[in-house]
Structures are given as structure tokens and as C-alpha cells.
Amino acid sequence: MRLSDEKEKELQQKRFIRKRVSICVIITLIFFLGFAAKLFMWQVVEGSDYSKIADESTSYTVTTDSTRGEILDCKGVGLAVNRTGYQVAFDRLFLDISKLDDTIISLTELMETRGEKWIDILPITLKDGKYEFRKHSADEIKTLKSKDFLDLKNSDTAEKCVKLLADRYDITHIKDKEKLRKLESVYYNMERTYFSNTNPYIFAKNISSDMVAVISEHMQGVGGVEIQTYLTRFNPSGSLAPHMIGALGSINAEEYEAKTAEGKDYGYNDTIGKFGVELAFEDELKGVGGTRIVQKNSDGQVTKIVQSAAAQPGRTIYLTIDSDIQRATVNSLKKNISAARANGLASYGTGNGEDCFTGGAVMLSVKDFSTLAAASWPTYDLNKYSEYGDYYVKLATDKKAPMYDRAFVGSFAPGSVFKPCVAAAALEEKIISPSTEISCSKYYNYYPTNPVACMGTHGPINMNSAVTQSCNYFFAETGRLLGIDTMYLYAEKFGLGEKTGVEIDEGTGILAGRDSTSWMEGNTVQAAIGQSDNAFTPLQLASYVATIANNGTRLRTHIVKEMRNYERTETVYKYDSKNPEVLNKVGVSQYNLKAVQEAMRNVVASPSGTANYVFGSYKVAVAAKTGTAENAGSDHTVFICYAPYEKPEVAVAVVLEHGAFGRYSMGVAKDMLDAYFKSKKTQ
């Protein structure tokens, strides 16, 4: 029994040992299985992520430019196109930073000895051995003195800025003032554009092919200085439509932040649309940049490009503008403005057009309110335009303000061209009928503080004759009976004082009564003849007369006809001219509108009509209204019309500031119509 107990005890002990061994084996297996699983996760499941991290530790992603879409007219004629240019770029991955000062000085001197320009935005010049701020550079001076850079007071001098910049860029050892300024300018712009391993610095753009050869020869063996080809913007007819087309400029901090917040792909060296179509359709034109990933070894040497992605070009935009009509409009504005001024200078006294220098004109299609031409005079050349150049300074300081868009943005008193609106409103509100007569005795004195003088003494006159002969007395009394509130409600429906919906920047205008800061009853009679506070853009006036021609339906004005891919093989957007966007209907019966249209026809057809002497024998029937608006200096002359009268196709509005006499604004409209009907014949 005793032996049996001992054996049993021994067996139990062996079973216990085997159990412990089994547990240890199981634990060991679990450990190794867990470790194997982790290795699997690291190497297989998460391997690409860790590989990317490893790559990024020795690689740099550099963005390559996309090809910007082009802008064409309705027939495919280039208005803003691309052509190959050359630029000098610094690639930090290849630069010897210890020799960068010498490299910059050598390049600036090479460029300047051959009359080439490098990007120089530092708003400080060296004159007679002293540093001073560059004229017309208030914004850049403000940036330089801001907290992001030098943190200076507005009163601090250019000399102080130069000293602080030398400290900032560790170039205090440079004693030559001219060289110091050049270095500071380049380093300042490098900082402004965030020059880094992944963001090259553009030192100069649009250099000549001769300059390419010179730099290539002198920079041999200097790493990091590259001559690159790129596509630069070119405007084949740079002064044809600069206000509409717009221009490109360097992206600023606010624009960069706004675009990146939208998830858009922009770099610090990018250009961006600043105004016009270039700005309004920036997203469609820009395209998407590509990438190249450059790998460096532990010694900092570039070994190879390990990855790349192709850039995607932007879209090509076709405008509704017809270059032939646009050119005729620009040339006619120039011709008639010069003629008006010459007539004034040759006349005795003042107020005869001697101060006429500027104007604007617009032509719309009545079918869909597409813009066929829109010109502002004086114009300027987009190919010379640069946000930092001397040409820009010249434009900015010109008293005639050539960069101001007088066709889409400028607002001017309309004068008597406002009368058809008043006539339509008064007819619809039954204030008058087509046969109602008001006796014109030349001077309207219902409100002694707001007298209205007529051009003649017409006696009893109805609406048709009052429009035909532009009787102020008739419309002063009609406006008084109508009232300012009702008057401006109809004006709004006709689009006066309202935006037309065009895709680029436009003015809102001013509508008397609604937008006036103060109002007295007597002001109403002035408003009724197109004076008082009324001020409208030529684009609004063209939309207004097109609405009359379109039997009271106002459509959205537009300048984009269609968009295609860059190669122009695929249409991605096309304006549906058969189903144009209706903004509103004026709420005037066809009977009353017809009465107004007939009156506008008589402005041309009747021997007593104010436009008869210019358009009375014109080859196409025209309906029109002339206008003269009083202001400081010579009167503005305004003209609106549509043609052909029976089946309207186009509407025109012309404003000549201080033109004095209607024959000059009518001359512009006639040239525009000539160009339209000539272009139509050749289609």
C-alpha cells in the first residue's frame, strides 16, 4: 500500500510538470505568434506607409507648373495665349549656399549690363548714395515694415530698413551700397515666396534667348542655377480688350491662403488672375500642377528622381466678343473722342468738348444678351503691363485713368436716354396715354428750386414727339405725376442701377431716389430727364435698350460662350443661347412697349428726330435715343440704339465723357453697327 501511494504521488508530480511545460509552450507560442503578426503588420499591411516615411526623410517633392488655359474670341482668335519663355530659377537642392551671395551679384550684373530685368520688388532705391523709398510702392513698403518682416513704424526711414535687412540676412559685411541693395532685394523676395528645398525661387522671367546663352556660359559649374522654359502669357492684340481679359500677377499671401483653404493647388511662386476673365475664371484656366520627387543621399547629394506626376492643363475659354467689332469700337472711340476735343479747342469759349478724353461703349446681342464688344478709352497694352514695372506706374499716375473700365464699371449720368423708361412707366401706370399732350413753354418751373429748361419751345406735344425731339418739359411734368418711387421701380426692372450678371467685375450704378442720401420732391423732375443722382454704366444702358428691343424681357448679360479642354477637342461648357437666363420682365404691356419703340424709331426716322442727321439714311432701320448729361466741364454725350428695328439683333450704348455734341457718340455707334453688319455678311 505504501509503495502504491508513492507511485501515485510520483505520477501526479509528472502530470503537474507536463502541465506546466504545456502552459509554457502555449505562452511561448502565443508570444511568437503575436510577434509574427506584428512583423506582418509592419512589413506587409503598413509597409507602404513606413516606406513613404522613410522616403520622405531623404526625398523632396517639387511641384511643376501646369499649362494655363487660353482665352479666345467667339471665332477662335487668340486674346490671351501661351508662348514659350525662358526664366532663371534657383534650386536649393543643388545650390552651394556658401557661395550664394557671389552667385546673386554675378547674375544681377550680367542681367543689367545687357538691359535685362530680374525680379526686384524691394521698395527701396539708391539715389545719390542714399537709400530712399520707391515712389508708388505704398503697399510693398507697408509689407516690408509689417510685423512679419521688420516690425517698424510708418515713420522709419529706408536707411533703417536696409540696416535691419542686412542683419536679417547676415550680409552686414557687404560694404558696397548697390550690391547690398541687390542682395537684400533677392533675399527679401526669397523670403516672401518661401524659397526652400521643395520650392524653387524664380530670379528672372521672360529673358531673351541671347541672355540664355550668356548665363549658360557664365554659370557653368555653378550648381542650382537653372535656365528653364515655361509658358508665358501673350496677348496678340494687347490693347484690344485689356479691361475684360485681365492680367496675371504674383500670388500674394492673402490669395495663397484663400486658395489653399479651398483645397486648391498653389505654390508661392505661382501667378494668378488679378482682374477680368483671368480672375473670374482662375479655377478653370489654371489647371493642376505636376510633381517630381527628388531623392538625396546621406551626404546631401541628389541621386535620382524616384517619382513624378504629369501636370494637367487648364481649359480654353471662348468669349462672346467678336475681335473685329471690338477693334472697330476701340478705333472709333479714339477717333471720335479726338474729334470732340479738337472741335472744342477750335470753338470760342469753354464747354464745347475741349475736355473730352475718355469714354466707353458696349454692344450686346438682343437674342441672348451676349457681349459682342465692350471698349473703354483710353486703353493700354497688356503685354507691357506688369504689377511692378515702370509702365504700370505710368498708367497708375495718368490723370485719364486708362486702367479704369468705363464700359463695365464706370457710372455716368444718362441724360435723356432715361426718357424711354419714364415713358414706359407712365403709360403702364396710366399717368399718360400715347395721345396725351402736355404744352411745352420751354421753362418748367413747377418746383422753383428745381427749374428745368427745354432745348426748344414745343407747344402741345405727345409722348412720341417728346421722345423724338427730347422734350425736357414733357418728361419733367410726366415724372412729377409718376412720382420717384414708381419711377425707380420701373427703372430697376429695366436693369438700371442693377447688376447685369456679367461674369467679371461690373459697377452697380446709382438710381436716383432709391440710392440717394437725401431727397426732395423737386428732385423728381430732374431724375425724370436723366439727371439728379442717376448714374449708370454703359453695360447697364446696353442691357436696358436690349430689354426694350426684346419686348420687355431682361436676360443675364454674359461674355463666355463656351469652354473646352486645352486641346479644344472636347466641349465642357456651352452657353445655351436658345434658353438664355431670364432675370425679369419689366411688367409693361406689349401695346405700351410698342408705343415706346415707335417713338425711338422716330428719333431716327423723323426729320425732327435728334438722331436723324446721322442715322436717317442708314442702310438698316435703327431705333435710338440721344442724351446729353450736365456735369462739371463740357456735357457728357450719351447714345443708345438697337437694330434692325423690326427684328432686333444688336443693342448699343455709348458714353463720351465731356463729348458735348451727340454726333460724336452717334459716330461711335454707327461704326460699331457698320462692323457688326459687315461681320455678319462674312459669316
Secondary structure, DSSP 8 states (H G I E B T S, - for coil): -HHHHHHHHHHHHHHHHHHHHHHHHHHHHHHHHHHHHHHHIIIIISHHHHHHHHHHTTEEEEEE------EE-TTS-EEEEEEEEEEEEE-TTT--GGGHHHHHHHHHHHHHHTT-------SEEEETTEEEE-TT-HHHHHHHTSTTTT---TT--HHHHHHHHHHHTT-TT---HHHHHHHHHHHHHHHHTT-BTTB-EEEEEEE-HHHHHHHHHHTTT-TTEEEEEEEEEE-TTTTTSHHHH--EEE--HHHHHHHHHTT----TT-EEE-SHHHHHTHHHHH-B-EEEEEEE-TTS-EEEEEEEE--B---EEEES--HHHHHHHHHHHHHHHHHHHHHHHHSSSSSSSTT--EEEEEEEETTT-BEEEEEEES---TTT--TTSHHHHHHHH-TT-TTS-TTTT--B--GGGGHHHHHHHHHHTTS--TT--EEE-SEE-SSTTS-EE-SS--EEE-HHHHHHHT-HHHHHHHHHHH-HHHHHHHHHHTTTTS----SS-----B-TTTS-SS--TTHHHHHHTT-TT-BB-HHHHHHHHHHHHTTTEEE--B-EEEEE-TTS-SEEEE--TTS--EEEE----HHHHHHHHHHHHHHHHSTTSTTHHHHTT-SS--EEEEEEE--SSS-EEEEEEEESSSS--EEEEEEEET--SHHHHHHHHHHHHHHHHHHHHH-
